[in-house]
């Protein structure tokens, strides 16, 4: 059973089987991140509408702008496999409470799933549930063009 962080309190959270699989995958791939500069390792596990899970981890670069975030790495892996419909994402960081995705990742995720369900997790077992539209209100989209 995971722990939910809310307002400084911790409470038990029951994860569905697929959610636990996403969390485990994100925590596992986080260990493979290449983060020699920030030492901030991130793992992401993205669930498609047909039940496949695609992984990503952050890959830093000495030229910071060339860094690839874990979330975008997972999206790229899914898109390269022909997937476009995403239903849930787990993001693993070491922070407490677990960190949300950066602004660029929010925008990329919103391109495919504006109401994506997200689990923010850490190795301590903390879980924060949130939807992408709550993290990125009034998102710029194809309808903005």
KELUMFI-77947 format. One line per 8 residues: number of its first residue (from 1); for each residue x, y, z of N, C-alpha, C. Coordinates in Angstrom, 2 decimals. Each point is the difference from the previous one (the first is absolute). Last residue first. Example, Ala and Ser with C-alpha at 12.3 -4.5 7.8 and 13.67 -1.06 7.14 Angstrom:
2 = 12.85/-2.25/7.08/0.82/1.19/0.06/-0.77/1.09/0.73 ~ 0.29/-5.72/-0.07/-0.89/1.19/0.00/0.90/1.20/0.00
% end
This chain:
145 = -4.42/27.61/-32.43/0.65/0.48/-1.25/-0.98/0.75/-0.88 ~ -0.97/-2.38/4.17/0.53/1.36/0.23/0.58/0.60/-1.26 ~ -1.60/-4.53/0.37/-1.15/0.92/-0.08/0.41/1.45/0.24 ~ 3.07/-3.57/0.52/-0.25/0.21/-1.43/-1.18/0.95/-0.20 ~ 2.24/0.77/4.61/-0.27/-1.23/-0.75/-0.22/0.32/-1.47 ~ 1.47/1.94/5.35/0.09/0.32/-1.41/-0.16/-1.30/-0.77 ~ -2.13/0.67/5.01/1.14/-0.46/-0.81/-0.09/0.52/-1.43 ~ -2.49/0.66/4.57/0.05/0.88/-1.18/1.18/-0.33/-0.91
137 = 0.88/-2.26/4.45/-1.28/0.61/-0.38/0.20/0.95/-1.19 ~ 2.81/-3.90/2.33/0.17/0.88/-1.16/-1.34/0.57/-0.42 ~ 0.39/-2.92/3.75/1.38/0.50/-0.02/0.24/1.02/-1.10 ~ -4.14/-2.21/0.39/0.14/0.77/1.25/1.40/0.60/0.09 ~ -1.13/-2.88/-3.58/-0.69/1.28/-0.17/0.02/0.85/1.27 ~ 1.89/-4.44/0.01/0.80/0.97/-0.75/-0.71/1.33/-0.13 ~ -1.05/-3.12/4.21/-0.23/-0.05/-1.44/0.79/1.12/-0.67 ~ 0.93/-2.98/4.77/-0.42/1.27/-0.58/-0.26/-0.22/-1.49
129 = 1.79/-2.45/5.06/-0.83/-0.18/-1.19/-0.43/1.37/-0.50 ~ 4.23/-2.08/3.13/-0.89/1.14/-0.21/-0.75/-0.27/-1.30 ~ 3.13/-2.98/3.86/-0.71/0.09/-1.28/-0.88/1.24/0.00 ~ 4.43/-2.77/2.84/-0.97/1.10/-0.09/-0.59/0.04/-1.41 ~ 3.55/-3.01/1.71/-1.37/-0.49/-0.13/-1.05/1.10/-0.03 ~ 4.99/0.16/0.02/-0.56/-0.14/1.35/-1.43/-0.54/-0.03 ~ 2.59/1.15/-4.00/0.37/-1.29/0.59/-0.55/-0.23/1.41 ~ -2.81/3.18/-3.32/1.40/-0.02/0.41/0.32/-1.35/0.65
121 = -3.98/2.73/-3.58/0.42/-0.95/1.03/1.47/0.19/0.37 ~ -4.84/1.75/-2.84/1.32/0.49/0.37/0.46/-0.85/1.18 ~ -3.79/-0.62/-4.07/0.41/-0.41/1.33/1.42/0.51/0.22 ~ -4.39/1.28/-3.56/1.42/-0.05/0.35/0.16/-0.45/1.45 ~ -3.65/0.36/-4.61/0.12/-0.28/1.43/1.48/-0.22/0.32 ~ -2.17/3.01/-4.16/0.78/-1.16/0.41/0.03/-0.14/1.52 ~ -2.23/3.12/-3.43/-0.52/-0.36/1.33/0.69/-1.26/0.55 ~ 1.22/1.86/-4.31/-0.18/1.18/0.86/-0.51/-0.31/1.41
113 = 2.69/-2.62/-3.92/-0.99/-0.38/1.02/-0.21/1.13/0.99 ~ 2.86/0.39/-3.99/-0.60/-1.32/-0.21/-1.15/-0.31/0.96 ~ 2.51/4.10/0.11/-0.21/-0.19/-1.43/-0.78/-1.29/-0.27 ~ 1.61/1.15/4.37/-1.29/0.56/-0.36/-0.33/-0.12/-1.47 ~ 4.27/-1.27/1.71/-1.02/-0.96/0.43/-1.40/0.48/-0.42 ~ 3.55/2.96/-0.76/0.10/-1.16/-0.89/-1.05/-1.04/0.36 ~ 0.33/3.78/2.79/-0.47/0.38/-1.32/0.02/-1.18/-0.95 ~ 1.81/-0.57/4.28/-1.45/0.18/0.10/-0.58/0.31/-1.37
105 = 4.65/-0.16/0.38/-0.60/-1.34/0.01/-1.52/0.09/0.10 ~ 2.39/4.00/0.32/0.13/-0.54/-1.36/-0.64/-1.38/-0.07 ~ 0.20/2.07/4.27/-0.94/0.64/-0.92/0.06/-0.55/-1.41 ~ 1.49/-3.27/3.98/0.33/1.38/-0.34/-1.01/0.53/-1.03 ~ -1.42/-3.89/3.58/0.77/0.22/-1.23/0.26/1.48/-0.25 ~ -0.53/-1.59/5.12/-0.82/-0.05/-1.21/0.88/0.18/-1.24 ~ 1.56/-2.18/4.98/-0.04/1.17/-0.90/-0.92/-0.21/-1.20 ~ -0.34/-2.13/5.24/0.54/-0.25/-1.34/-0.22/1.19/-0.92
97 = 0.34/1.14/5.21/-0.82/-0.88/-0.82/0.60/-0.19/-1.39 ~ 3.23/-0.33/1.58/-1.18/-0.19/0.85/-0.61/1.37/0.27 ~ 3.64/-2.61/-3.91/-0.44/1.08/0.88/-1.22/-0.38/0.83 ~ 2.47/-2.42/-3.63/0.42/-0.29/1.36/-0.53/1.00/1.02 ~ -2.43/-1.82/-4.74/1.12/0.86/0.40/0.39/-0.38/1.43 ~ -3.43/-1.82/-4.39/0.73/-0.28/1.23/1.16/0.97/0.18 ~ -5.06/-0.67/-2.71/1.27/0.72/-0.03/0.67/-0.20/1.35 ~ -4.22/-2.20/-3.35/0.64/0.06/1.32/1.35/0.67/-0.18
89 = -4.94/-0.11/-2.93/1.45/0.16/0.05/0.44/-0.03/1.46 ~ -4.55/-1.20/-3.68/0.55/0.28/1.33/1.52/0.02/-0.07 ~ -2.86/-0.30/-3.96/-1.02/0.07/1.04/0.56/0.32/1.39 ~ 0.90/0.55/-5.84/0.59/-0.26/1.31/-1.04/0.19/1.09 ~ 0.82/-0.58/-5.70/-1.04/0.11/1.03/0.56/-0.43/1.35 ~ 2.45/-0.27/-4.18/-0.39/1.41/0.13/-1.01/0.24/1.12 ~ 4.00/-3.75/-2.52/-1.06/0.27/0.99/-0.27/1.49/0.11 ~ 3.49/-2.52/-2.65/-1.30/0.21/-0.65/-1.15/0.29/0.95
81 = 4.85/-0.54/0.86/-0.65/-1.30/-0.14/-1.40/0.13/-0.61 ~ 2.57/3.83/0.96/0.82/-0.77/-0.94/-0.57/-1.39/-0.24 ~ -1.99/2.74/3.28/-0.31/0.51/-1.34/0.80/-0.78/-1.06 ~ 0.91/-0.96/4.53/-1.35/-0.43/-0.37/-0.34/0.43/-1.43 ~ 4.09/1.48/1.83/0.03/-1.46/-0.19/-1.36/-0.52/-0.45 ~ 0.30/4.54/1.14/0.71/-0.28/-1.24/0.07/-1.50/-0.30 ~ -1.80/1.40/4.13/-0.90/0.36/-1.09/0.66/-0.33/-1.34 ~ 2.67/-0.54/3.80/-1.06/-1.02/-0.05/-0.97/0.27/-1.14
73 = 3.29/3.24/0.79/0.65/-1.23/-0.47/-1.04/-1.11/-0.13 ~ -1.30/4.00/1.96/0.08/0.13/-1.46/0.68/-1.21/-0.62 ~ -0.21/0.14/4.69/-1.36/-0.04/-0.53/0.01/0.08/-1.52 ~ 4.11/0.44/2.42/-0.53/-1.36/0.03/-1.37/-0.10/-0.67 ~ 3.41/3.87/-1.58/-0.72/-0.36/1.21/-0.58/-1.40/-0.12 ~ 4.43/2.30/-2.37/-1.30/-0.60/-0.29/-0.63/-0.41/1.32 ~ 4.06/3.80/-1.71/-0.50/-1.01/0.94/-1.38/-0.48/-0.41 ~ 2.69/3.61/-1.97/-0.09/-1.27/-0.72/-0.49/-1.14/0.90
65 = 0.91/4.49/1.58/-1.17/0.02/-0.87/-0.20/-1.29/-0.78 ~ 3.94/0.77/2.79/-1.23/-0.29/0.73/-1.25/-0.04/-0.86 ~ 4.98/-1.24/-0.92/-0.74/1.12/-0.56/-1.43/-0.18/0.50 ~ 2.57/-3.33/1.34/0.77/1.15/0.45/-0.57/1.31/-0.56 ~ -3.28/-4.11/0.76/1.06/0.34/-0.92/0.73/1.22/0.54 ~ -3.83/-4.31/1.62/0.56/1.35/0.03/1.14/0.14/-1.00 ~ -4.50/-3.09/0.69/1.34/-0.14/-0.55/0.56/1.42/-0.10 ~ -4.43/-2.90/2.59/0.65/1.21/-0.46/1.44/-0.31/-0.43
57 = -3.90/-3.61/-0.61/0.77/0.57/1.12/0.69/1.25/-0.52 ~ -4.37/-3.75/-1.38/0.95/1.06/-0.31/0.73/0.41/1.26 ~ -3.80/-4.03/-2.38/0.84/0.58/1.04/0.87/1.13/-0.53 ~ -5.03/-2.76/-1.00/1.23/0.51/-0.60/0.78/0.77/1.06 ~ -4.26/-3.90/-0.46/0.71/0.96/0.84/1.31/0.36/-0.70 ~ -5.26/-2.08/-1.48/1.46/-0.05/-0.07/0.60/1.09/0.88 ~ -4.84/-0.77/-0.85/0.63/-0.68/1.11/1.50/-0.14/-0.06 ~ -3.29/2.37/-2.96/-0.07/-1.44/-0.22/0.80/-0.79/1.04
49 = -0.21/4.83/-0.06/-1.39/-0.47/0.08/-0.14/-1.50/-0.24 ~ 4.62/1.85/2.07/-0.80/0.29/-1.18/-1.41/-0.58/0.16 ~ 4.04/1.76/3.62/-0.96/-1.05/-0.37/-0.82/0.44/-1.20 ~ 5.09/1.24/2.34/-1.18/0.51/-0.68/-0.87/-1.15/-0.50 ~ 4.26/1.46/3.62/-0.65/-1.15/-0.61/-1.35/0.46/-0.52 ~ 5.12/2.18/1.89/-1.39/0.15/-0.41/-0.49/-1.29/-0.65 ~ 4.24/2.49/3.38/-0.48/-1.11/-0.81/-1.46/0.21/-0.34 ~ 4.73/2.94/1.87/-1.44/-0.10/-0.19/-0.29/-1.21/-0.89
41 = 4.21/2.69/3.18/-0.42/-1.09/-0.87/-1.52/-0.10/-0.02 ~ 3.98/3.58/1.26/-1.46/-0.12/0.18/-0.52/-1.02/-1.00 ~ 4.53/1.93/0.41/-0.19/-1.15/0.89/-1.48/-0.22/0.33 ~ 2.42/3.29/-3.01/-0.97/0.37/1.03/-0.12/-1.06/1.09 ~ 3.17/-0.80/-3.46/0.11/1.43/0.32/-0.93/0.40/1.13 ~ 0.30/-4.48/-2.05/1.25/0.32/0.69/0.11/1.46/0.45 ~ -3.62/-3.63/-1.76/-0.15/1.34/0.58/1.27/0.42/0.75 ~ -2.76/-4.04/-2.89/1.34/0.56/-0.12/-0.09/1.46/0.44
33 = -3.16/-4.67/1.18/0.13/1.37/-0.50/1.47/0.42/-0.04 ~ -2.06/-4.19/1.70/0.82/-0.01/-1.22/0.23/1.40/-0.57 ~ -2.82/-0.99/3.82/1.37/-0.40/0.37/0.94/0.04/-1.20 ~ -4.70/0.69/-0.52/0.65/1.18/0.60/1.46/-0.29/0.33 ~ -3.02/-3.41/-1.42/0.71/0.67/-1.09/0.69/1.27/0.50 ~ -2.59/-2.46/3.15/1.09/-0.82/-0.52/0.80/0.73/-1.08 ~ -3.93/1.97/1.82/1.06/-0.04/1.02/1.22/-0.77/-0.51 ~ -3.81/0.06/-2.74/0.59/1.34/0.08/1.14/0.04/1.01
25 = -2.50/-4.00/-0.37/0.79/0.22/-1.21/0.69/1.37/0.04 ~ -3.00/-1.11/3.49/1.20/-0.84/0.07/0.92/0.23/-1.20 ~ -4.18/2.18/0.00/0.87/0.53/1.06/1.30/-0.79/0.06 ~ -3.33/-1.60/-2.90/0.56/1.27/-0.48/0.99/0.58/1.00 ~ -2.39/-3.81/1.30/0.95/-0.36/-1.05/0.67/1.26/-0.57 ~ -3.47/0.57/3.06/1.19/-0.50/0.69/1.07/-0.39/-1.01 ~ -4.14/1.25/-1.72/0.68/1.17/0.57/1.27/-0.43/0.73 ~ -2.81/-3.33/-1.69/0.71/0.66/-1.09/0.73/1.24/0.51
17 = -2.69/-2.35/3.13/1.11/-0.85/-0.46/0.81/0.70/-1.10 ~ -2.47/3.23/3.36/-0.47/-1.11/-0.82/1.23/-0.76/-0.52 ~ 0.23/2.73/4.64/0.21/0.10/-1.43/-0.60/-1.21/-0.70 ~ -0.71/2.80/4.87/-0.05/-1.31/-0.64/0.12/0.23/-1.51 ~ 1.69/2.91/4.50/-0.66/0.04/-1.30/0.03/-1.40/-0.59 ~ 0.71/2.79/5.15/0.17/-1.16/-0.87/-0.82/0.16/-1.28 ~ 2.01/4.30/2.66/-1.08/-0.98/0.15/0.25/-1.15/-0.98 ~ 2.36/4.81/2.39/0.20/-1.19/-0.81/-1.12/-0.98/0.30
9 = 0.91/5.74/0.30/-0.43/-1.26/0.61/0.27/-1.15/-0.96 ~ 0.78/4.64/-1.08/0.89/-0.35/1.09/-0.37/-1.29/0.71 ~ -2.52/1.70/-3.81/0.00/0.99/1.07/0.86/-0.39/1.19 ~ -0.28/-3.81/-3.06/-0.99/1.06/-0.18/0.04/0.92/1.21 ~ 2.11/-4.89/-2.43/0.40/1.25/0.64/-1.05/1.05/-0.28 ~ -0.03/-5.71/0.23/-0.36/1.24/-0.71/0.47/1.19/0.81 ~ 1.67/-5.41/-0.43/-0.40/1.09/0.89/-0.31/1.23/-0.85 ~ -0.28/-5.69/-1.05/0.76/1.24/-0.11/-0.53/1.04/0.98
1 = 0.06/-5.66/-0.04/-0.85/1.18/0.00/0.89/1.24/0.00
% end
